[in-house]
Amino acid sequence: MNRDRVQKIAEAVLYEGYMLYPYRASAVKNQQRWNFGVLCPQAYSEAQDGSEAWTMQTECLLEGDSSTRLDVTIRFLQIVNRSVGRLIHPVRDFPGSRETESALPECELVDKLQAGGQIFTPWQEAMEREVVIPLLYPAAGSTVDPLSFEFSAGRELEPVCGEDGWVVGVVLREWNTLSGSVEVKSEQCEDGLFKAVVRICNRTVEKSSQPRNRAGALMDSLVSTHTFLGVENGKFVSLIDPPDGLKNLAAECRNQGTWPVLAGEEGERNTMLSSPIILYDYPQIAPESPGGLFDGTEIDEILSLRILTMTEEEKDEMRQSDQRAREILERTENMPPEQFMKLHGVLRGLRPAEPAREAR
C-alpha cells in the first residue's frame, strides 16, 4: 500500500468535523462532536436499539491470482478528556507528566483557569490509533482469525504556572481502555475475482451497569473509524463504476457504516480507502490548500478570511480550545498574500468548446 499518496485524504477523513468554524469550544456547533465513523460499545448500541453502531463492515472486489496479497490497516481516533484544576496550595515543584492518582496535588476542577497570561479550559481532544492486520492471500480462501486489540487507559498531568513561576493549576488528560476486534476474510467469486471482507467490532466492556448518555459512551468508542486496503499483484474493482460484467457482483457487496473507494493517483487500483464519509474514486485535497481546516469541502478561502475577521478575544479562545485549532490560527495569520490568491480559485481540465449546432 502506497500510504504517502493517500495520506492527505486519510488525514482529512480522520479529522473531518473534529472542530468547526469558529473553532471555539463555546460555539454551539462544537458542542455536539464526533459524528463520523463512531463505533460505540455493544451494550450501549443495543440500548439505543441499534441507532448507534458498534460494528463496521467493508466488502470490496479485487482481481488477482495465487500470488496476490492483501494488507489491511484500521485507523481511528480515541477521545481524550481534558480537565482543568486549580491547586488548593500552589507548589514550586511538580511531579512528572504521567503519575498515579495519589501523585495529583489537591485541586478543584474549574471551567476556566487564567494563569501566566493564558486561559485554560476543559475540552475533548483526540489520540490517533492504528491496528495493522497480518497479510492475507485471497486465492487461498483464507481468513485471518479475529484480531483482538486493546489500548490501555492512561492519563497525563501538565502543570500550569503563574507569572511568578509557581505551579497554580494542572491540566489533566485522561482516556479509557478501548478494546476491539478486526476480522478479515476472502472468498472467490469467480476465476480470478475475489471478495474481501473486513469487519470491525468495538468490544469495550462498559464498567457501569447504569444507562449512559452518548457523551459518556463516546469515551469508550472508536471515532472516525476507517480502513485502508492495499493489494500486491492484484487490482481492486471500483464499486462506483465497475466494469459491465461485474456490476451485479459489485451491487452485492454489503458495506455497513462505510464506503470503499479507489485511492491514490488516477488509474491506480492497488489501494482502497473505506471511509465513513461518502467519497468518489480517487478523492483529492486541492493542492492549493495550505493545510487542514477539518472541513474537506474546499472552502479554504472563506474559512481563512472569516478567521482573520475574528476579534482578539475570539482568537484567544480559539488558541486555548485546542492545539490543532491554534495551529490553524497561526497558519492563517502568517499566510502570505500570494497564498491567499491561490485559494481564490483555479481552472482545471479545460477542453476546446464543441462547435455550436445550427438551430432547426
C-alpha positions in Angstrom: 0.0 0.0 0.0 1.4 3.4 -1.0 0.4 5.3 2.1 2.2 8.6 1.0 -0.2 9.1 -1.9 -3.3 8.9 0.2 -2.0 10.4 3.4 -3.6 13.8 2.9 -7.1 12.5 2.1 -6.7 10.0 5.0 -6.0 12.8 7.4 -9.0 14.8 6.1 -11.2 11.8 6.8 -9.7 11.2 10.2 -10.3 14.8 11.3 -13.5 15.7 9.3 -15.7 17.7 11.7 -13.2 17.5 14.5 -13.7 21.2 15.2 -15.7 23.6 13.1 -15.5 27.3 12.4 -15.4 29.5 14.5 -13.1 26.8 16.1 -14.1 27.7 19.7 -15.3 25.4 22.4 -18.1 27.8 23.2 -19.6 27.6 19.7 -22.9 25.7 19.6 -21.8 23.7 16.6 -18.8 22.3 18.6 -21.0 21.1 21.5 -22.1 18.0 19.5 -19.0 16.4 18.1 -17.7 13.1 16.9 -20.4 12.3 14.3 -18.5 10.2 11.7 -17.4 6.6 11.9 -18.3 6.2 15.5 -18.3 2.6 16.9 -19.8 2.6 20.4 -19.7 -0.3 22.9 -22.1 -3.1 22.0 -24.2 -2.7 25.2 -24.8 1.0 24.5 -25.6 0.3 20.9 -28.2 -2.3 21.9 -29.7 0.1 24.5 -30.2 2.5 21.6 -31.9 -0.1 19.5 -29.0 -0.1 17.1 -29.3 3.6 16.2 -25.6 3.9 17.3 -23.4 1.3 15.6 -20.9 -0.9 17.3 -19.7 -2.7 14.1 -18.5 -1.6 10.7 -18.1 -3.8 7.7 -16.3 -3.3 4.4 -16.8 -5.5 1.3 -15.0 -5.0 -1.9 -13.9 -6.8 -5.0 -10.3 -7.5 -6.3 -8.8 -9.2 -9.2 -5.8 -11.5 -8.6 -4.2 -14.9 -8.6 -2.3 -17.2 -6.2 0.4 -14.6 -5.7 -2.0 -11.8 -4.7 -1.5 -10.4 -1.2 -3.9 -8.2 0.7 -2.9 -6.0 3.7 -5.4 -4.1 5.9 -4.9 -1.3 8.3 -7.5 0.2 10.6 -7.3 3.8 11.8 -9.5 5.7 14.3 -9.4 8.4 17.0 -9.7 7.8 20.7 -11.2 10.6 22.7 -9.0 12.2 25.4 -10.9 14.1 28.1 -9.1 17.3 29.2 -9.9 18.8 32.6 -8.5 21.8 34.3 -7.8 22.1 38.0 -6.8 24.9 40.3 -4.3 23.9 43.1 -5.6 24.5 46.6 -2.0 25.2 47.6 0.4 26.4 44.8 3.7 24.5 44.7 7.2 25.2 43.5 7.9 21.8 42.1 5.6 19.5 40.2 5.9 15.7 39.6 6.3 14.2 36.1 3.6 14.2 33.5 2.5 10.6 33.9 1.6 10.0 37.5 -0.6 7.9 39.7 -3.8 9.2 41.3 -2.0 9.7 44.6 0.5 12.0 43.0 -2.1 14.5 41.8 -1.8 17.6 44.1 -5.0 18.7 45.9 -7.0 20.8 43.5 -10.5 21.7 42.4 -11.8 21.3 38.9 -12.8 24.6 37.2 -14.4 25.7 34.0 -11.6 28.2 33.3 -8.2 28.9 34.7 -6.2 32.1 33.8 -2.5 31.9 34.6 0.7 33.1 33.1 -1.1 35.2 30.5 -3.0 32.2 29.2 -6.5 30.8 29.7 -7.0 27.0 30.2 -10.4 25.4 29.6 -11.8 21.8 29.6 -12.2 20.1 26.2 -12.2 16.8 24.4 -9.0 16.1 22.4 -8.2 13.1 20.4 -5.4 10.5 20.1 -4.7 8.7 16.8 -4.8 4.9 16.9 -3.8 2.3 14.3 -4.2 -1.5 14.0 -2.3 -3.4 11.3 -3.6 -6.8 10.2 -1.4 -9.7 9.0 -1.1 -10.3 5.3 -3.8 -12.3 3.6 -3.7 -14.4 0.4 -7.2 -14.1 -1.1 -6.7 -17.1 -3.6 -6.2 -19.4 -0.6 -9.7 -18.5 0.6 -8.1 -17.7 3.9 -9.5 -16.0 6.9 -7.5 -14.1 9.5 -8.7 -15.1 12.9 -10.4 -12.1 14.6 -7.5 -10.0 15.8 -8.2 -8.5 19.2 -6.6 -5.2 20.1 -6.6 -3.1 23.2 -5.4 0.4 24.1 -4.9 0.8 27.8 -6.3 3.6 29.9 -4.0 6.4 30.9 -3.6 10.0 31.9 -1.2 12.8 31.7 -0.6 15.8 34.0 0.5 19.2 32.7 1.5 21.9 35.2 0.1 25.4 34.8 2.5 28.1 36.1 1.7 31.6 37.2 3.8 34.6 36.3 6.0 34.0 39.4 6.9 30.5 38.2 4.8 28.7 40.9 2.5 25.9 39.8 -1.0 27.1 40.4 -3.0 24.6 38.4 -3.0 21.4 36.3 -4.3 20.2 33.0 -5.4 16.6 33.4 -5.8 14.5 30.3 -7.5 11.1 30.7 -8.6 8.3 28.4 -10.3 5.0 28.9 -9.3 1.4 27.9 -10.5 0.6 24.4 -10.9 -3.0 23.2 -11.9 -4.2 19.8 -11.5 -6.9 17.1 -10.9 -7.0 13.4 -11.8 -9.9 11.2 -10.6 -10.2 7.6 -11.7 -12.9 5.2 -11.8 -13.5 1.5 -14.0 -15.6 -0.8 -13.7 -16.5 -4.5 -16.5 -15.1 -6.6 -15.3 -16.4 -10.0 -12.0 -17.3 -11.6 -9.5 -14.5 -10.8 -12.0 -12.5 -8.8 -12.3 -12.3 -5.0 -14.4 -10.5 -2.4 -12.6 -9.1 0.6 -14.5 -8.6 3.8 -13.3 -6.5 6.8 -15.4 -6.4 9.9 -14.5 -4.1 12.9 -16.2 -4.5 16.3 -16.0 -2.4 19.4 -15.5 -5.0 22.3 -15.1 -2.5 25.1 -17.0 -3.6 28.2 -18.8 -0.8 29.9 -17.8 -0.5 33.6 -21.2 0.8 34.8 -24.5 -1.0 34.6 -26.3 2.3 34.7 -27.7 3.7 31.4 -25.4 6.3 29.9 -25.8 9.2 27.6 -23.9 9.5 24.3 -21.2 11.7 25.8 -20.3 9.0 28.3 -20.4 6.2 25.7 -18.1 8.2 23.4 -15.3 7.9 25.9 -15.4 4.1 25.1 -15.9 4.5 21.4 -13.8 4.3 18.2 -14.2 7.6 16.4 -13.7 8.5 12.7 -13.0 4.8 12.0 -11.8 3.9 8.5 -10.0 1.2 6.7 -7.0 1.0 4.3 -6.8 -2.0 2.0 -3.7 -2.5 -0.2 -3.1 -5.2 -2.7 0.1 -6.6 -4.3 0.0 -8.5 -7.6 -3.7 -7.6 -7.9 -6.2 -4.9 -8.6 -9.3 -3.6 -6.8 -12.5 -3.1 -8.7 -14.4 0.2 -8.4 -17.7 -0.2 -6.7 -18.8 3.2 -8.0 -18.1 2.4 -11.7 -17.5 -1.3 -12.0 -17.0 -3.0 -15.5 -20.2 -4.1 -17.1 -19.5 -7.8 -16.4 -19.0 -7.1 -12.6 -21.9 -4.7 -11.9 -24.1 -7.4 -10.3 -21.3 -8.6 -8.0 -20.4 -5.1 -7.1 -24.0 -4.4 -6.2 -24.0 -7.4 -3.9 -21.2 -6.0 -1.7 -22.6 -5.1 1.7 -20.9 -2.1 3.3 -22.1 -1.1 6.8 -21.3 2.4 8.0 -18.5 2.8 5.4 -17.9 3.2 1.7 -14.8 1.9 -0.1 -13.3 4.0 -3.0 -10.2 3.7 -5.0 -7.4 6.0 -3.7 -4.1 7.3 -5.0 -3.2 8.5 -8.5 -6.0 8.4 -11.1 -6.0 5.0 -12.7 -4.2 3.1 -9.9 -6.1 0.2 -8.4 -3.8 -1.0 -5.7 -5.3 1.0 -2.8 -8.8 1.2 -1.4 -9.9 3.6 1.3 -13.1 2.6 3.1 -14.4 5.8 4.6 -17.4 6.6 6.9 -17.9 9.7 4.6 -19.2 9.0 1.1 -16.4 9.9 -1.4 -15.8 9.4 -5.1 -13.0 7.3 -6.5 -9.6 9.0 -6.3 -10.6 11.8 -3.8 -8.1 14.6 -3.5 -7.3 17.6 -1.4 -6.8 20.7 -3.6 -3.1 21.3 -4.0 -3.6 25.0 -3.2 -4.9 24.2 0.3 -2.2 25.2 2.8 -3.4 22.8 5.5 -6.4 21.1 7.1 -9.4 23.0 8.3 -11.4 19.9 9.5 -13.7 20.6 6.6 -12.7 18.8 3.3 -15.2 20.7 1.1 -12.7 23.1 -0.5 -13.9 26.3 1.1 -10.5 27.2 2.4 -10.7 30.8 1.2 -14.0 31.5 3.0 -12.8 29.9 6.3 -9.4 31.6 6.2 -11.0 35.1 5.6 -13.5 34.5 8.3 -10.8 33.5 10.8 -9.0 36.8 10.1 -12.2 38.8 10.9 -12.3 37.4 14.5 -11.8 39.7 17.4 -8.8 39.3 19.6 -10.9 37.9 22.3 -12.3 35.2 19.9 -8.8 34.4 18.7 -7.6 34.0 22.2 -10.4 31.5 22.8 -9.5 29.6 19.6 -5.9 29.4 20.8 -6.9 27.9 24.1 -9.5 25.5 22.7 -7.1 23.0 21.1 -3.6 22.7 19.9 -4.8 21.8 16.4 -7.1 24.9 16.3 -4.1 27.0 17.5 -2.1 25.7 14.5 -4.9 26.7 12.1 -5.0 30.2 13.5 -1.2 30.7 13.4 -1.0 29.3 9.8 -3.8 31.6 8.7 -2.4 34.7 10.3 1.0 34.1 8.8 -0.3 33.2 5.3 1.4 35.3 2.6 -0.8 37.3 0.1 0.2 35.1 -2.8 -1.1 32.0 -0.9 -4.4 33.7 -0.4 -4.6 34.4 -4.1 -4.2 30.7 -4.8 -7.2 30.0 -2.6 -9.4 32.3 -4.7 -9.9 29.7 -7.4 -8.2 27.7 -10.2 -9.3 26.3 -13.6 -8.7 22.7 -14.2 -9.5 20.3 -17.1 -10.1 22.9 -19.8 -11.1 21.5 -23.2 -12.0 23.1 -26.5 -15.6 24.1 -26.9 -17.7 22.0 -29.2 -19.0 23.7 -32.4 -22.4 25.2 -31.9 -25.2 23.3 -33.6 -27.5 25.0 -36.0 -31.0 25.7 -34.8 -33.7 24.0 -36.7 
